[in-house]
Amino acid sequence: MPESTSRTDPAVTSKPARISGTRKPPANRADKTSAPQWSVSDSVNLYGVDRWGHGYFGISEKGNVVVHAPTHSGVISVELTEIIDGLQQRGLTMPVMLRLENLVHDRIKKLNHAFRRAIDESGFTGTYRGIFPVKVNQQSHVVEEIARAGKPFGHGLEAGSKAELLIAISTLPGKDSTIICNGFKDEEFIDLGLQAIRLGFQCFFVAESLAELDLIIQRSRHWNIEPFIGLRLKLSTKVDGYWSGDSGDRSLFGLKSTELIRAVDLLREENMLDRLMMLHYHLGSQIPNIRNIRDGVAEACRFYLDLASEGAPLGYFNLGGGLAVDYDGNGSTDVHSRNYDLDEYCIDIVETIMASFDRHGVGHPEILTESGRWTVAPMSILMFNVLHVADFEPDPLPEEFPAEQSAAMEGLIYTLNNVEPRRLQENYNDAVYNRDKMRDAFRAGEINLRELALAENICLTILHRIADIVPTLSRPSRELMGMCDLLSDIYYGNFSVFQSLPDAWAIGQVFPVMPLHRLNEMPDRRAIVADLTCDCDGKLDKFTGPDGEVSPTLRVHQVKPDEDYLLGVFLVGAYQETLGDLHNLFGDTHVVSVRIDDDGQIEFVRELQGDSIENVLSYVEYQTQDLYQKFHSNAERAVRDGRITVAQRQQMIKMFRDSLSGYTYFER
């Protein structure tokens, strides 16, 4: 399938919200919630599925999110709710990390075919080989699928640690498979790689330092095995995006020009210059600007050509990662996007190398790229249900107000009765000013709690009336334009940002978020999404908007009392499953891998139960048997003291033991 390319006013939001599972829209919002028409195409535009979905996702006529799964017999569309029904029948509750195997196979095929097209169309005489960095998603089933899908193309793996190298040696088919060893390597790491060469793997050691290069030489001599050696460049090219500060001269890894010369001299002295076969660099994980990619390739070509003139055979040109994912569908140089597509990426690389090499009469190399994020991001969806809703709706006001009023209360009541479009900013200023005066009076003991609550409620009513009028203004202020977001709901989701979406917390990554169903209905609420961690950072408050801009709120539906409201976070296959931590001791979610067969049947390939409480306690060095014995002793002491009966003791002990084996997330 073709690939497509808050404001917050603390003074207002500090009012305690009323918690409820569902609620009726207030009368003064009825005009917004009773829209006459809403179609699936409206939801497609609102949530931008066509922009960020890479052709893999859409919405059915029933209003459910569908996956368009490439199969041997063509593209087959399956509703995610059908998959969710299958999960529930198998006893798996929300939250669930869903992996779609078809998408991994399709991504690897697309990447290899795109480079082959670029090579054929340009007359490039070299070849291409894709490499998947294991660190991007180390889950065994993911790496196994990548190895299986990549076998026809010779797709290899990159290992940045001894553990990842063991995965690569065990997972790749063997003879002639390519492994790239990056990162700092000790003696054991190098010895493992040398044994891989003996087994028939094309295992490259990319030297990160001169000391490491010397160790590679020593261990190769010890085992009498000829190594495949590469050198990692530190380029001066700067890139846009999150990693701009670590590119150029401040790059964390790579050899400077002086170190490259010393590396060549060392290899020549050791009669091993003929083993220098690869030049490698890495500009960054998500490069949004194609100009940065071209500049990096052009600069690296100069190093390649000069090292070749020094007598190094080379032949392998590893450009590292950087192929970006368009998370917001904006098609720009924003950090969450990219201004190029796959074909442009491939042809720019091939043509830039040709232009440099042909000018000097040097043969074309084998191009390698380590495109991990692009390969696996679309395959995974975090799916979760909404547990509670906190709204910022006012309570009904009394028909009459107290006769005796302070000046601030009089000001609030006057503003309440005189909200006008031509004075909207003034109305807003007066409401917040007088509300704050009432808060000051409460802190000073001049008014009681009931008076404060009335003032808060009047102010909130005013703000909602203002928010209803703002869309009718031709040029509202930025402050007024943010009113809807200011009054948005909080939808509490059954997940942990820190466990399943760490990049959303750590670097402000914007992932596409949308309801998984009811998309043929108008989403009549605005909300941020909070997780279960009770942490101020445990929330999603950046969303892809209909115009590609980032919005502080998500358009959602009013939760119904008789059904789960389901949300999905898309494009989370890269890094999120590996980087997650145990904040509040929420463990891994259930993980399910599915494959859509050629006849459209859903095959549940693998079901992994999420962490139990016992699992996560062991991760933080608790011995659960010791905890059980301590609880047992406390319960026995309570029996002796007469606080509980023996039967109650048995019940408590059973509850404790059952809880240890239970899911760490909310269960109904």
Salt bridges, closest charged atoms under 4 A:
GLU3 OE2 - HIS54 ND1 3.16
GLU3 OE2 - ARG338 NH2 2.34
GLU101 OE2 - HIS141 NE2 2.35
GLU101 OE1 - ARG595 NH2 2.55
ASP106 OD2 - LYS110 NZ 2.39
GLU144 OE1 - ARG606 NH2 3.57
GLU145 OE1 - HIS105 NE2 2.73
GLU145 OE2 - ARG148 NH1 2.06
GLU145 OE2 - ARG595 NH2 3.78
GLU158 OE1 - LYS135 NZ 3.37
ASP176 OD2 - LYS175 NZ 3.37
ASP186 OD2 - LYS162 NZ 2.81
GLU187 OE2 - ARG219 NH1 3.77
GLU188 OE1 - LYS162 NZ 3.26
ASP191 OD1 - ARG219 NE 2.94
GLU208 OE2 - ARG232 NH1 3.26
GLU212 OE2 - LYS185 NZ 2.92
GLU226 OE1 - ARG275 NH1 3.65
ASP265 OD1 - ARG268 NH1 3.53
GLU270 OE1 - ARG221 NH1 2.89
ASP306 OD1 - ARG302 NH2 3.28
GLU310 OE1 - ARG268 NH2 3.40
ASP343 OD1 - ARG117 NH2 2.66
ASP348 OD2 - ARG294 NH1 2.72
ASP358 OD1 - HIS364 NE2 2.64
GLU366 OE2 - ARG129 NE 2.99
ASP391 OD1 - ARG18 NH2 3.83
ASP391 OD2 - ARG23 NE 3.20
GLU393 OE2 - ARG29 NH1 3.61
GLU393 OE1 - HIS464 NE2 3.56
GLU393 OE2 - ARG525 NH2 2.50
ASP395 OD1 - ARG18 NE 3.33
GLU420 OE1 - ARG422 NE 3.22
GLU426 OE2 - ARG423 NH2 3.02
ASP436 OD1 - ARG435 NH2 2.87
ASP436 OD1 - ARG439 NH1 3.87
ASP440 OD1 - ARG443 NH2 2.56
GLU456 OE1 - ARG439 NH2 2.97
ASP468 OD1 - ARG29 NE 3.59
ASP468 OD1 - LYS32 NZ 3.51
GLU479 OE2 - ARG7 NH2 3.85
ASP485 OD1 - ARG526 NH1 3.73
ASP489 OD2 - ARG23 NH2 2.27
ASP489 OD2 - ARG525 NE 2.91
GLU521 OE1 - ARG518 NE 3.17
GLU521 OE2 - LYS560 NZ 3.85
ASP535 OD2 - HIS583 NE2 2.82
ASP541 OD2 - LYS539 NZ 3.55
ASP564 OD1 - ARG668 NE 3.17
GLU577 OE1 - ARG99 NH2 2.65
GLU603 OE1 - ARG595 NH1 3.34
GLU607 OE2 - ARG90 NE 3.39
GLU636 OE1 - ARG649 NE 2.76
ASP641 OD2 - ARG643 NH1 2.97
ASP658 OD2 - LYS654 NZ 2.70
